[in-house]
C-alpha cells in the first residue's frame, strides 16, 4: 500500500468494485460464510490467498492502492479472482478506512499491506514508516471507531525482524549484530565468533530467537507486531503473526525492482545475461514457494489461536545465492553466474528458520522444493513474455 491514487475526473476518489455474480435466478441462498478482508490483497500473495479463501467458501474483500511500482497496468489485476471484492484505497488514510468499514464488517483481517523493499527502506524510510506503521495504526483506530473489532487478525510479518539473527561458535550462541561497511569492503562476510573463531548461522525460531532488525523495513515490521500485539491483547482479538522467509513464484511482479532475488535472477538469465552473485556467493536464504505461503496463511485464518501466536513460515531448507543462481542459469541455459564481491548495505548474511513449530501449530508443512518452484516460476515468466504481459 503506497501513495493515494487519484481517480480520473468525474469519479469518486474511493472506488468499490463488486464481485462478479451470475444471474439472480441461478443464485442459491446459503448461510453467509466468514468475511475476510485482505489489506494489500491485490498483490502477489494477496491474489493467491484470495482464491484459496474463496475456494473454501469465505467472503473475500481486498483493499489496495494498486500502486504502479507493483502494478504496471492500472485497473483490477487479472490474477485477482472475480469473486473477490476490490476496494481501492490507502491504509494510511483514515477516511478510506471509514468507507471500507461501511461496506464490509470482516470477521478476519489478513494484513499484507506494506512497503517491503529492504534496500529501498534505507533511502525511503518515511514511506516505509507511513505505510507499515501509520497504516497499521489507522486500521486499528478505524476498527474501534466503527465498533468493528474482528475476531482474528493475521499479520504477514517478515524474517527481517531477526536482523542477522543468532550464530554459534564452538557451541556458544551469540548475536553478532549488523555487519559494518568497513567489514564488507574488506570482504569479511561472516561475523566471527566471540573469540574470533569461525561461526555458523542458527535458523531463527520465534520462541527462541530475539528479534534485532538491522534494516528500516525490518524495524517497521517488528513495530507492526508490537502495535498489533498490544491492541489485540486489549480488545480480545486473536492475533497470528507469520514471519515469512523469501517468498517467490508465479504472479510475482516483473516490473517492481524490489520484487525479490529469485525473480531478478530468473529475469537476467532468461535474457541470456550473466547473473551477478553478491559477496562470495555464500549468502544464505530460505526460499519458500507461494503455494506453501498461501497454504500457511489460509490455515492460520481457518484456525485462529486463543490469544497470540508467532510462527516462522519457510521451506525449512537453506540455500546459498550461488546455488540459486546456478540452478536458475541451468534451467534456462544461461551463462554461468559470476561472483562479483559486490554487497548491499544493511543486508544480512544468513536468514533461515526452524519451521517445526509452524508445522505443529498449523498441521501443515511445505510441499515445494526449490528446484520445482524455480521451474514453475520460469515457465510462468515465459508464458507472460509470450502473451506480452
Secondary structure, DSSP 8 states (H G I E B T S, - for coil): --S-----TTS-SSEEE------GGG--------EEEEETTTSHHHHHHHHHHHHTT-EEEEEE---TTT-SSSSS-TTS-TTSEEEE--TT-HHHHHHHHHH---SEEEE------HHHHHH-HHHHIIIIIIHHHHHHHHHHHTT---SEEEEEEEGGGGTT-EEEETTEEE------HHHHHTT--S---TTS---EEE-B-TTTS-----SHHHHHHHHHHHHHHHHHHHHT-EEEEEEE-EEE-TT--SS-TTS-HHHHHHHHHHTT---EE-TTS--EE-EEEHHHHHHHHHHHHHS--SSEEEEEES-S--EEHHHHHHHHHHHHT----EE-----TT--SB--B--HHHHHHHT------HHHHHHHHHHHHHHHHHHT-
